[in-house]
Amino acid sequence: MFSIFIRKAGKEILRPFPWKVGIVGFMAFPDTLKYKGILNAFKNLAYDPFFDLIEFHEIPDEDWEKVRPILEKTGVKISLALQPDVLIGKYNPNDLNEDGRKKAVELFKRRIETADERGINTVALCTGPYPGKEKAEESIKALEKTMRELLDFADTFNMDIVLESFDRKYDKKLLFGPLNEIAEFVRKLRENYENIGILWDLSHAPMLKETPRNLYDVKDILMHIHIGCTKETDEGYKDWHPGFYRPGAINGVNEVKELLKVLKKINYKGAISFEVKPEENQLPLEVVNSAKGVLYTAYARMVLEEREE
């Protein structure tokens, strides 16, 4: 977490940032998805006073024993990210093949159980591929079956599950999808479960034709926020999470500022996490520190605008 100090027109403003700040660790340090450099990633992120939360994928036991003392010393929390299991591992929670769906559920349950043993109380998940309009309803039913199994299981550990929306048209092409559709799905689950909510990513907004203002409609089920960028290429939009102000990167200080304004108005209480990835010839800390500067500047501008109103 951080605070801003502004001296302008003879007045001084000191304002703490009102939300916890996180980062998707495996995105900033992509080698960790190959189980390389995990300790180095945690040393760089957990000892950075900017961060309160690190989102991470699977951590082998031998690496966890090295990482755990760092987390205990710094007080930084960790949450479990299952998106790589879906996007890279191809474990599909809405698989129309029942054997495939069960295989995904079994893996997710093992991950959740390990997370509980490590004191983790939040897990993030995304849906599998969009199967096309004709099979969409059947796929949603399969996803609902999966989520009910996982929510029952996670509830025994007092663990929350946040479901992330992705694009359906340009790159990842997942089942969810537009915010209104994932909101309808999550609200149906909320009739029976309190430990489910939405993860909305500013990076995906351009691909979904959404803006932060859409969050007014889901403020009751919004649990987590990611900030980052879509990549615009000659082949169209890509969900590559480039650093801010890299060539083709969509989103910057103004977009983050507008998001913060909406989050304040809807009384959002969750965390805000960076999701940025180094491109060719970039080091992880380049994109991490650039993102920190964007958030700091966006918040400072928001505070100044509030003073001028």
QUIJO-V306498 format. One record per residue. N is the residue number from 0. RES is the residue in three letters. SS is DSSP state (H for helix, E for strand, - for the rest). PSI is psi in whole degrees, 0 to 359 (none if undefined). Layout:
N:RES:SS:PSI / N:RES:SS:PSI
This chain:
0:MET:-:159 / 1:PHE:-:171 / 2:SER:E:159 / 3:ILE:E:147 / 4:PHE:E:124 / 5:ILE:E:132 / 6:ARG:E:113 / 7:LYS:E:133 / 8:ALA:-:40 / 9:GLY:-:4 / 10:LYS:E:149 / 11:GLU:E:137 / 12:ILE:E:127 / 13:LEU:E:118 / 14:ARG:E:121 / 15:PRO:E:148 / 16:PHE:-:129 / 17:PRO:-:357 / 18:TRP:-:154 / 19:LYS:-:146 / 20:VAL:E:130 / 21:GLY:E:180 / 22:ILE:E:142 / 23:VAL:E:101 / 24:GLY:H:320 / 25:PHE:H:344 / 26:MET:H:317 / 27:ALA:H:327 / 28:PHE:-:76 / 29:PRO:H:338 / 30:ASP:H:340 / 31:THR:H:339 / 32:LEU:H:342 / 33:LYS:H:14 / 34:TYR:-:34 / 35:LYS:-:138 / 36:GLY:-:24 / 37:ILE:H:315 / 38:LEU:H:317 / 39:ASN:H:319 / 40:ALA:H:314 / 41:PHE:H:326 / 42:LYS:H:318 / 43:ASN:H:323 / 44:LEU:H:315 / 45:ALA:H:328 / 46:TYR:-:356 / 47:ASP:-:116 / 48:PRO:-:351 / 49:PHE:-:330 / 50:PHE:-:138 / 51:ASP:-:341 / 52:LEU:E:139 / 53:ILE:E:125 / 54:GLU:E:128 / 55:PHE:E:154 / 56:HIS:-:204 / 57:GLU:-:133 / 58:ILE:-:115 / 59:PRO:-:153 / 60:ASP:H:318 / 61:GLU:H:327 / 62:ASP:H:323 / 63:TRP:H:322 / 64:GLU:H:334 / 65:LYS:H:328 / 66:VAL:H:323 / 67:ARG:H:314 / 68:PRO:H:328 / 69:ILE:H:316 / 70:LEU:H:321 / 71:GLU:H:322 / 72:LYS:H:320 / 73:THR:H:338 / 74:GLY:-:6 / 75:VAL:-:136 / 76:LYS:E:161 / 77:ILE:E:142 / 78:SER:E:158 / 79:LEU:E:130 / 80:ALA:E:118 / 81:LEU:-:358 / 82:GLN:H:320 / 83:PRO:H:329 / 84:ASP:H:327 / 85:VAL:H:311 / 86:LEU:H:325 / 87:ILE:-:314 / 88:GLY:-:344 / 89:LYS:-:28 / 90:TYR:-:113 / 91:ASN:-:111 / 92:PRO:-:344 / 93:ASN:-:30 / 94:ASP:-:129 / 95:LEU:-:345 / 96:ASN:-:116 / 97:GLU:H:324 / 98:ASP:H:320 / 99:GLY:H:319 / 100:ARG:H:316 / 101:LYS:H:323 / 102:LYS:H:319 / 103:ALA:H:315 / 104:VAL:H:317 / 105:GLU:H:317 / 106:LEU:H:313 / 107:PHE:H:321 / 108:LYS:H:321 / 109:ARG:H:318 / 110:ARG:H:316 / 111:ILE:H:318 / 112:GLU:H:317 / 113:THR:H:320 / 114:ALA:H:318 / 115:ASP:H:319 / 116:GLU:H:336 / 117:ARG:-:9 / 118:GLY:-:18 / 119:ILE:-:137 / 120:ASN:-:10 / 121:THR:E:137 / 122:VAL:E:138 / 123:ALA:E:142 / 124:LEU:E:154 / 125:CYS:E:169 / 126:THR:-:169 / 127:GLY:-:191 / 128:PRO:E:148 / 129:TYR:-:122 / 130:PRO:-:3 / 131:GLY:-:159 / 132:LYS:H:321 / 133:GLU:H:329 / 134:LYS:H:7 / 135:ALA:H:314 / 136:GLU:H:318 / 137:GLU:H:322 / 138:SER:H:322 / 139:ILE:H:322 / 140:LYS:H:320 / 141:ALA:H:319 / 142:LEU:H:318 / 143:GLU:H:318 / 144:LYS:H:316 / 145:THR:H:312 / 146:MET:H:322 / 147:ARG:H:321 / 148:GLU:H:315 / 149:LEU:H:322 / 150:LEU:H:320 / 151:ASP:H:315 / 152:PHE:H:313 / 153:ALA:H:327 / 154:ASP:H:331 / 155:THR:-:342 / 156:PHE:-:10 / 157:ASN:-:44 / 158:MET:-:138 / 159:ASP:E:149 / 160:ILE:E:127 / 161:VAL:E:132 / 162:LEU:E:121 / 163:GLU:E:138 / 164:SER:-:137 / 165:PHE:-:178 / 166:ASP:-:157 / 167:ARG:-:352 / 168:LYS:-:322 / 169:TYR:-:312 / 170:ASP:-:282 / 171:LYS:-:325 / 172:LYS:-:60 / 173:LEU:E:166 / 174:LEU:-:310 / 175:PHE:-:118 / 176:GLY:-:177 / 177:PRO:-:147 / 178:LEU:H:321 / 179:ASN:H:327 / 180:GLU:H:316 / 181:ILE:H:329 / 182:ALA:H:317 / 183:GLU:H:318 / 184:PHE:H:313 / 185:VAL:H:322 / 186:ARG:H:325 / 187:LYS:H:318 / 188:LEU:H:327 / 189:ARG:H:341 / 190:GLU:-:335 / 191:ASN:-:342 / 192:TYR:-:137 / 193:GLU:-:348 / 194:ASN:-:39 / 195:ILE:E:139 / 196:GLY:E:182 / 197:ILE:E:141 / 198:LEU:E:118 / 199:TRP:E:133 / 200:ASP:E:120 / 201:LEU:H:331 / 202:SER:H:326 / 203:HIS:H:347 / 204:ALA:H:314 / 205:PRO:H:327 / 206:MET:H:341 / 207:LEU:H:1 / 208:LYS:-:44 / 209:GLU:-:161 / 210:THR:-:167 / 211:PRO:H:334 / 212:ARG:H:336 / 213:ASN:H:341 / 214:LEU:H:342 / 215:TYR:H:326 / 216:ASP:H:347 / 217:VAL:H:19 / 218:LYS:-:335 / 219:ASP:-:343 / 220:ILE:-:11 / 221:LEU:E:118 / 222:MET:E:334 / 223:HIS:E:154 / 224:ILE:E:137 / 225:HIS:E:145 / 226:ILE:E:140 / 227:GLY:-:202 / 228:CYS:-:144 / 229:THR:E:151 / 230:LYS:E:123 / 231:GLU:E:122 / 232:THR:E:175 / 233:ASP:-:335 / 234:GLU:-:2 / 235:GLY:E:191 / 236:TYR:E:141 / 237:LYS:E:140 / 238:ASP:-:65 / 239:TRP:-:353 / 240:HIS:-:52 / 241:PRO:-:163 / 242:GLY:-:158 / 243:PHE:-:138 / 244:TYR:-:20 / 245:ARG:-:159 / 246:PRO:-:127 / 247:GLY:-:355 / 248:ALA:E:128 / 249:ILE:E:128 / 250:ASN:-:143 / 251:GLY:-:203 / 252:VAL:H:314 / 253:ASN:H:319 / 254:GLU:H:320 / 255:VAL:H:320 / 256:LYS:H:314 / 257:GLU:H:324 / 258:LEU:H:315 / 259:LEU:H:321 / 260:LYS:H:317 / 261:VAL:H:316 / 262:LEU:H:323 / 263:LYS:H:318 / 264:LYS:H:328 / 265:ILE:-:4 / 266:ASN:-:43 / 267:TYR:-:135 / 268:LYS:-:357 / 269:GLY:-:192 / 270:ALA:E:165 / 271:ILE:E:123 / 272:SER:E:137 / 273:PHE:E:142 / 274:GLU:-:92 / 275:VAL:-:149 / 276:LYS:-:134 / 277:PRO:-:139 / 278:GLU:-:186 / 279:GLU:-:133 / 280:ASN:-:12 / 281:GLN:-:148 / 282:LEU:-:152 / 283:PRO:H:317 / 284:LEU:H:342 / 285:GLU:H:311 / 286:VAL:H:328 / 287:VAL:H:310 / 288:ASN:H:329 / 289:SER:H:316 / 290:ALA:H:321 / 291:LYS:H:318 / 292:GLY:H:322 / 293:VAL:H:315 / 294:LEU:H:318 / 295:TYR:H:312 / 296:THR:H:319 / 297:ALA:H:318 / 298:TYR:H:320 / 299:ALA:H:317 / 300:ARG:H:322 / 301:MET:H:316 / 302:VAL:H:317 / 303:LEU:H:319 / 304:GLU:H:322 / 305:GLU:H:323 / 306:ARG:H:330 / 307:GLU:H:346 / 308:GLU:-:none
